[in-house]
Amino acid sequence: MRITNRLLAALFALALIVGGVILVVEVVAQWTGADPVVLDWPAVYAWAHHTTWSATHVRLISVMLALAGLALLWAQLKPRRPGRLALVVGHPATDAAVTRRGVARSLAAAVSRVEGVHDAHVVVKRRKIKISARTRGGRTADVAVRREAMTRTAQQRLDALLLRRTPTLVVRLSARAH
């Protein structure tokens, strides 16, 4: 969402700059007695002066602008993924947190140390942490044992982080043929 906000802000700023430049050019042209340069604003003014609010195209434009405004409002009010996860601290005046990326890297490193586990990938969300990894071949019982070891290791690392709200841990281990 951060990139979307920045893109929308850049587009809005660009539109304001272009509008400001057009306004200055048209005002200078009007002062000097020249015809409109970029925008035939006298024709637009005459159209607006003779058009009523109940005209179909005015209503359509109003509905489109209202929908665009509601879409922007929804985008801003939609809860974002937390960038940081709060930590438990000993003093109420102290605020500490760890980034989602830091939690993901820490869990991936811990899980990768489990024997037989390769390609660990961690996704940290608001209420859930998903860990997926691969193991090379083996019997189903071996995969189950490795998955249990992986879950235990990840939960120990997660508990050691002392997060204020501990997300649910979901662990998936897939076996890869030799």
C-alpha positions in Angstrom: 0.0 0.0 0.0 2.9 2.3 0.6 3.8 2.3 -3.1 0.2 3.0 -4.1 0.0 5.9 -1.7 3.2 7.4 -3.1 2.1 6.9 -6.7 -1.3 8.5 -6.0 0.5 11.4 -4.2 2.9 11.9 -7.1 0.0 11.9 -9.7 -2.0 14.3 -7.6 1.0 16.6 -7.2 1.7 16.4 -10.9 -1.9 17.3 -11.7 -1.8 20.3 -9.4 1.5 21.5 -11.0 0.0 21.2 -14.5 -3.2 22.9 -13.4 -1.2 25.7 -11.8 0.9 26.3 -14.9 -2.1 26.3 -17.1 -3.8 28.8 -14.8 -0.8 31.1 -14.9 -0.5 30.9 -18.7 -4.2 31.6 -19.2 -4.2 34.5 -16.7 -1.2 36.1 -18.4 -2.8 35.6 -21.8 -6.0 37.2 -20.6 -4.1 40.2 -19.2 -2.2 40.7 -22.4 -5.4 40.5 -24.4 -4.4 37.3 -26.3 -6.7 34.4 -27.0 -6.7 31.4 -24.7 -3.5 29.5 -25.1 -4.0 26.0 -23.6 -7.7 25.8 -22.6 -10.6 27.6 -24.2 -11.9 28.6 -20.8 -14.5 31.1 -22.1 -16.2 28.2 -23.9 -16.0 26.1 -20.8 -17.4 28.9 -18.7 -20.3 29.5 -21.2 -21.1 25.7 -21.2 -21.1 25.6 -17.3 -23.2 28.8 -17.2 -25.9 27.2 -19.4 -25.8 23.7 -18.0 -28.0 22.7 -15.1 -27.1 20.4 -12.2 -29.8 18.0 -13.3 -28.1 17.4 -16.7 -27.2 13.7 -17.4 -23.5 14.3 -18.1 -23.2 16.5 -14.9 -24.7 13.7 -12.8 -22.4 11.1 -14.4 -19.4 13.2 -13.7 -20.5 13.7 -10.1 -21.1 10.0 -9.6 -17.6 9.2 -11.1 -16.0 11.7 -8.8 -17.9 10.4 -5.8 -16.9 6.8 -6.6 -13.2 7.9 -7.0 -13.4 9.6 -3.6 -14.9 6.6 -1.9 -12.3 4.4 -3.4 -9.5 6.6 -2.1 -11.2 6.8 1.3 -11.6 3.0 1.4 -7.9 2.6 0.5 -6.8 4.9 3.3 -9.2 3.3 5.9 -8.3 -0.3 5.1 -6.1 -1.7 7.8 -2.5 -2.1 6.7 -0.2 -5.0 7.5 1.8 -4.1 10.6 5.3 -3.0 9.7 6.5 -3.7 13.1 5.5 -6.2 15.8 5.5 -4.8 19.4 7.7 -6.5 22.0 7.1 -7.0 25.7 9.2 -4.5 27.7 9.8 -4.1 31.4 9.0 -0.3 31.6 5.8 1.3 30.5 7.6 4.3 29.1 9.6 2.1 26.8 8.4 1.1 23.3 10.2 -1.6 21.4 9.3 -3.4 18.3 10.8 -5.7 15.6 10.1 -5.5 11.9 8.1 -8.2 10.1 11.2 -8.8 7.9 13.4 -9.3 11.0 11.0 -11.9 12.4 10.8 -13.7 9.1 14.6 -13.8 8.8 15.0 -14.9 12.3 12.5 -17.8 11.9 13.9 -18.8 8.5 17.4 -19.0 10.0 16.2 -21.1 12.9 14.2 -23.5 10.8 17.0 -23.9 8.3 19.2 -25.3 11.0 16.9 -28.3 11.5 18.5 -31.3 10.0 17.2 -32.1 6.5 15.2 -28.9 6.0 16.0 -26.7 3.0 14.6 -23.7 1.3 12.7 -22.2 4.3 10.4 -19.4 3.4 8.5 -17.3 6.0 5.6 -14.9 5.6 4.7 -12.8 8.6 1.1 -11.4 8.7 -1.0 -9.7 11.3 -2.2 -12.7 13.1 -0.4 -15.6 11.4 3.1 -16.6 10.5 3.4 -19.1 7.6 6.6 -21.2 7.3 7.1 -23.4 4.3 10.2 -25.5 3.7 11.4 -28.5 1.8 13.1 -31.7 2.7 14.8 -34.2 0.5 12.9 -37.4 0.1 12.5 -39.8 3.0 9.7 -41.7 4.4 6.5 -40.0 5.6 7.4 -40.7 9.2 10.7 -38.9 8.7 8.9 -35.9 7.1 6.5 -35.8 10.1 9.4 -35.9 12.6 11.2 -33.1 10.7 8.0 -31.1 10.6 7.6 -31.5 14.3 11.2 -30.5 14.9 10.7 -27.5 12.6 7.6 -26.4 14.4 9.2 -26.8 17.9 12.3 -24.8 16.7 10.2 -22.0 15.2 7.9 -21.8 18.3 11.0 -21.5 20.6 12.5 -18.7 18.4 9.1 -17.0 18.4 8.8 -17.3 22.1 12.3 -15.9 22.6 11.4 -12.8 20.7 8.9 -11.8 23.4 6.2 -10.4 21.1 3.4 -8.6 22.8 0.8 -10.6 20.7 2.2 -13.9 19.5 0.8 -14.8 16.0 -0.4 -18.3 15.2 2.3 -20.4 13.7 1.5 -22.5 10.5 4.3 -24.8 9.4 4.3 -26.7 6.1 7.0 -29.1 5.0 7.0 -30.7 1.6 9.2 -33.6 0.6 11.2 -33.4 -2.6 12.3 -36.5 -4.5 16.0 -37.4 -4.6 
